Structures are given as C-alpha cells and as structure tokens.
C-alpha cells in the first residue's frame, strides 16, 4: 500500500501534471496572430468586394464559428456523460475536455457578428425574399427575428451556466480536494444532458438548417450532434498526445486511455455516417421537392467533389484505419487520424453552410481565399486561447476521487 501511495504521489507530482511557465506561449501567440490577420483580410475582402463577396465572407466566418462552438459543446457533453455514468477511467483525460468547454464565452463573442449581420445569409429575414412564400408563412411563428434572438440568448445562457459551473467545480477541487464537488457535478449533469440535447438540436435548426428554410429534416439535430461530439473526442486525443510528447502525464494518460478515446472516435465516425446516410436515404426515398433540393444542390456543379470527399474522408478512410486495435493504441496513428477528422469536420460544416450563399443556378463554385481566411480567423483564435488555457491549470483533476481507478485503467477488448 505504501508503495502504491508513493507511485501515485510521483505520478501526480507538479512536474508531471503542470507545464512550465511560458510553455506553449509562442504557439498561442502565433495562432492568435494568424487568426487576427485572417479576420482583417476577411473584413477587407467583404468591404472591397461585391454583394456576393459579403455573403461568402459571412457564410465562411459562420462555418468557423460553428466549428469552434461544436468543439466546446461536444466537450461539455462528454464531460457530463463521464460524470453521469461515473466513468472512473476518464478522470485523467477529463481536464482537457473541460479546458475546451470553458471557452464557450469566446464562442459567444464569435457569434455576435453573425447575429448582427444575419440578414445577409439568412434569407428568411428578408421580407422581399419571403413575400408570397407559403413555406415561410407556415414556419413564420418560429422563424421570426425576435424569437430567433430570444432563442440564441437561451442557448448561450444555458451553455455558459453549465460550462463555467462544471469548470469551476473541477478547478476548485484541485485546491480543496472536496469530494462533494464531484457529486455536485454528477447531479448537474443528470439534468444538464437533457438541456444540452434540446439546446444543441434547436441551435442546429436555427443556425444551420434555417439557412435554407425551405428544407425539412427531422434528423439534422442528431447529425449535428454526431459530428461535433466526435470531433471533440478527436481534439481531446490530439491534445493528450501532444502533452505526452512534451514529457507530461507520464503514467497518467497511457495507451489504455488513448485506446478508449480511439474507440469513441471510431464509434462516432460510424454514428455520423449512419445518421448522414439515413437522412439522405429517407429524403431520396420520399422524393419530396422541398427535401430533395437540399441534396440536389450538393450533387451539382462544384459541390459534388466535396460530397464525395466527405464520404471517403469523414467515414471510409478513418473507419478502415480505426478498425484495427493496434491503430487505436498507437499515439502517432491516433494523432494523425484526429487531425484528419478535425479537417474533415470543417469540410462537413462548410458543405452544409456554404452552398446556401448562391443557390442552384450560380454554376461551379470553388473554395477560395476568402473562404480560407474567414474560416481560419475564429478557428485559429480559438486554438490560440485554448493553448493558454491548457497551461494555466493542472493537466489533470489532481484531487478527483476516481483518480486511482483512472491510473490503474486497463483495456481487455
């Protein structure tokens, strides 16, 4: 017993659970600088371009905002799930998910330009566009500007409350070791998961699906959920792999923990593909014009290559790679797949949002420099701030009562 206590004390030593002062500083500054420059170029491209350029700039910026928002919401849902099921193995990986979810206020700032300039890309806000439109008239009680902004306040109010409360409970436990903080987090997660399910689904309806308000889909909220929770898992694995390469978390985050994260990544790759195919198949089978035209647009002109790329890059390739047990236990392979999935999640969000800028009659459309800088702006700033957040606190919740179970975790399948 004394030997075990000594080993745990060594594993949880300051040198193993914290980064040196100034670590990651250059990475953070570099990402913030790239993000700031990208946002400046986005604004200039919008101001100096025509009306289409303004729509492209805001739509692609909206993609960047949705990617960062998805990372925070996905991380928060995973934290709640781990608390709710009392997942002891997750204690040593949970802090990095908490770091990501704590950046919800940053996403709120990113949302403000979208909220202010929403009529540029949300066509249902233009009374001239919707005049005489019977589909809009049927949805008007839900899709109207006052209610749209009220819902946004509700969403962010709930997300800010849960993310900051759970984060403070975890950080506070580092200082006082109060085991009841874990019980409070678990209780909060019990009803928090229901609220997160509702708010994220309706946010997906509001901020993604209503860009083309003629479209109908009852599965889109689940599609959004499958994408952002999966990519949050990938980001967590990537951060932990980088921290291990930096010499931290020795014995705290092992290949056993990476294996479990790899299984989650694999599971959400399959789940995303299942929901995406089911949505497509049901709409194809129903053959209702208001539903099929959404996919028809993404099968035409310059969008078909993106659709094919998503099928292979977001499902087939990672499915094949992660199917093998050794791959899920290999930090190098898992890190590459995590970066791969992050990139294709951005493409997936771009594929959902960006075609609505033009409509079906514009002709071939390709990814341009304005798209690149508009997406890079919020994404790079988000990761720059995340790099600082990782350094500021212990890399694991050092006083979590489930730490012993997490350290001894083994996989048998």
N, C-alpha and C positions, 0 to 999 in steps of 0.2 A: 504493500500500500504506500509506504513512504517513497519507494522508487517511482511509482506511478505519479504521485503528487509532485515529485521533483521533475519528472519529464514534462508534466503539464505546465509547471511553472516556467520551464525553459521554453516550451512552445509558445506560451503567452507572454514572453518577455517583450519589453519595449522594442528591442532591436528587431524582433520577428513580426511584430504587429503594427508597427508605425514606419513611415517613410522618413528619411532625413529631411530637415528643414530645407526648403528650396527645391526638393525633388519635383520633377515634372514642371518646373517653372518655365523653362524655355518652350516645352511642348504647349503649355497653356497659352503663353504669350503668342506663339506662332499661330495657333488655331484661332485665337481671338483676332489677331491682325488679319489673317486671311478672311475670316468672317466679316470683319468690318469693311475691308476693301471690296469684298463681293457685294455687300449691301449697297455701298456707294455706287458701284457700277450698275447695280440693278435699278437704283433710283435714276441715274443718268440715262440708262437705256430706255426707261419708261418715259422720262420727261422729253428726251430728244427724239423719240420715235413717234410713230403714228398711233391710232387707237388700238390697232392690233398689238403693237408692242406693249402698250399699257396692260392689256389683258394677259399677254404672255408673262410679263414680269410679275403681276399679282398672282396669277394661277400657279406659277412655278414657286414663288415665295410661299404660297399656301401649301404646296407639296412639302417644302422644308419644314414649315410649322407643324404639319400633320405627322411628319416623321418623328420630330422631337417629342411631340405630345404623345404619340404612340409608345415611345420608349419609356416615358415616365408612367403612363397608365398601365402598361404591361408589367413594369417592375413593381408597381404598387399592388396589382392584383396577385402577382406571385408572392409578395411578402405576406399579404392577407391569407392566401391559401396555405403557405407554410405555417403561419400562426394557427390557423383554424384546424389543420389536421395534426398539429403538434409534431411537425417533421423535424426530429432531432438532428438528422444528418445535415440539414440546411443551415444550421447555426453559423458555421464558418463562412458560408457564401452569402448570407443574407445582407451583410452590411453594404456590399456593393450595389445590390438592388435598392437598398434604402438611399444610398447616395444619388442614384439616378432619379428615384421618385421624388426626392426632396427638391428637384428643380422644376416642379410644377409652376412656381411663380415666374420663372423665366419663360415658360410656355405661354403664360398669361400675357406677358409683355409682347411676345411674338404675335399673339392673336390680335392685338389692338389695331395694327394696320389693316388686317383682314376685315375686322369689324367696321372700321371707318370707311374703307373703300369697297365694301361688299357689293354694292350695286354694279360694279364693273364686271364681275364674273358671275354673280347670282342673278340670272335673268329674270327670275320671278319677282325681283324687286323693282323692275322697270314696268310701270303701268302701260306704256305704249307697246311693250313686248307681249304682255299678257292680255291685252284688250280683246275680248271676244273668245278667249281660250276657255273652253268648257272644262278641260282637265284642271287648269288652275283654279277655276271657280269652285270645283269640288274639294280642292285642297286649301282654299283660302283661309279657312278658320285656323289652320295650323301654320301655313306658310304666309305669315304676315310679319312685317318688320318689328313691331313692338313685342310680339310673342317670341320671335327669333332671338332678340337680345335678352329678354327675360330668361329664356331657357339657358342662354350662354352664361348668365350670372349664376344660375342654379348649378350648372355643371361645374364651373370653376370654384364656386363656393364649397361644394361637396369635395372636390379633389384637393383643394387647398387644406381643408379641415383634416381629412384623413391622412394626407401625405405628411403634413407638418406635425400632427399629433403622434403618429406612429414613429416618425423620425425622432422626435424629442423623447419619447418613451425609451427608445433604444439607446440613444446617446446618453440620456440621464442614467440608465442602468450601468453604463461604463464607469460612472463616477461613484454611485452609491450602492451598486450591487443589489438593489431592491428587486427580489424575485416577483413581487406583485405587479411590477411593470409588464412582465411577460403575460401574466393573467389578464391585465387590462388590455393589452394589445390583442390577445386572442378573443376577448369578448367583443372588442370593437370590430374585429374582422368578421365576426359572425353576421352582423347586420350590414357591415361595410361592403361585403361582397355583393349583396343584393343591390345596394345603391349603386355600386360601380357597374354592375351589369346593365342597369337601366340607363344611367347617365352616359356610358360609353356607346351604347346602342343608339340612343337618340342623338348624341353628338355626331355619330357617323351618318345618320339620316340627314341632319341639319347641314353639316359642313362638307360632306362628300356627295351623298346621293341627290340632294336638292340642287346641286349644280346643274343637273338635267332633271328638272322637276316633273317632266312627263313620264319618267321611268318608274316602274313599280318593281319592287323586290322585297320579299319578307325575310330574306336570308342575309341581307347586306350587313346588318349589325354583327352577326356571327362571323362573317367574312372579315370584317374589320378587326374583331377580337382575335381571331386565329392568327392574323398577320402580326399585330403588334405584340401579343404575348410571346409568340415565337421569336420575334426579333429581339425582344427584351432579354430572353434567355440567352440568345447568341451574344448580346453585348456583355452580359454578366460573365459568360465563359471567357470572352476575349479579355476583359479587364483582369480577371483572376490569372489567366495565363501570362499576361504582361507583368503582373505583380510577382508571380513566381519567378519569372526570368530576371526580375530585378533583385532577387535574393530574399524576398519576404515570403511569409506564410508557409515556411518550411514545416511540414508535418501537420499543418492546419488545413490546407487545401491540397489534397492528394489526387492521384489519378482516379481514386474511387469517387471523389466528388465530381471531377470532370466527366467521369463515365455517366453519372446520373444527369448532369447537365446535357451531355450528348444525347441521352435517351429522351430528354424533354425536347431538345431541338429536333430530333428525328420525329417524335410524336407530333409536334406542331407543323412540321413540313407536310406530313401526311394529312393532318387535320385541315390545313389551309387548302391543300389540293382537293380534298374531299368536298369541302364547302364550295370552293370555286367551281368544281365540275358539276356538283349538284345544282347550283344556281344556274349555270349555263344550260344544263340538260333540261331542267324543268321549263326554262323560258323557251328553249328551242322546241320542246315537245308541245307546249301550249300555243306557240306561234301567234301570240297577241302582238300587234304592231307596237303598242306603247311599251312593250317589254323588249321585243327583239331588236328594235332600232338601236338600243344602247350597245349591244354586242355587234350589230352590223357595222356601226361606225368604227369599232375597234378591229374589224376584219377588212377594212377598206383602206385604200391609199397607202400612206406611210405608216399606218398603225399596226398592220399585220405582222411585221417583223418583231415588234415589241411583244405582241401576244404569243408568238412562237418562242421568243426568248424567255418569257415568263414560265411557260410550260416546262422548258428544259432547265432553266437556271434556278427557278424557285421550287421545283419539285423533282424532276427526274434525276438530275446530277447529284444534289445533296441526298436524295433518297438512296441512291446506289452507294454513295460514299459512307453515309452514316449507318447503313445496314450492318456493316461488319463490326463486331465487338472490338477488335483491336483499334479500329479507327476512332471509336468513341473514347478510348483510353489514351490516345496519342495526343499530347498537347499541341504539337505542330499541326497535325491534320485538323484537329478541332478548331484551332485558331484560324486556319485558312478558310474552313467552312463557315465560321462565324462571320468573318469579313465578307465572304461571298454572299451570305444570306442578308447581311445588312445592305449591301449594294443592291441586291435584287428586291429587297423590301422598298427601297427608294424608287426603283423602277416600277414596282407594282403600284405605289401611290401615284406616281407620275402618270401611269397608264389609266388610272381611274379618273384623275382630276383634269389632266391637260387637254384631252380631246374635246372637252366641252367648250373650249375657248372658241373654236372655229365652227363646229357643226359639220354636217356631212358633205357640203358642197364646196369645200375650200380647196380640195386637191391634196397632193402629197405634203406631209408635214414632217419635219425632222427636228431632232434635238439640237438646239442652237446654243450660242454662247450666253444669251440672256437667260435661257433655262438653267444653264450650269451655275451661273453666279447667283441667281435668285434662290436656287436650292442650297448651294454651298453656304450662303450667308447665315441663316439660322442654324444649320446643322453644325458648322464649324464653331460658331459662338457657343452653342450648347456643349459640344465636346470640350472646348477650352475651359468653360466653367466647371464641367464635370471633373476635369483633371485637377483643378484646385480643390474641389470638394473631397476627392479621394485622399488627398494629402492631409487635410485638416484634422481628421479624426482617426482613431484606431481602425485598422483594416478589417477587424472582426469585432463583434459584440463581446468583449472580453469577459463580461460577467453573466453571460446568458446561462441559465440553469441547465440548458441542454448541451453545453459545450463538451462535456465528457463523451456523450453519445456521438457527437459530430466528429471528434478526434478519432474515436475507435471505429468509425464507419467503414464497412466492407460491403462489396457487391458480390453476390453469388450467382447472378444471372447476367 
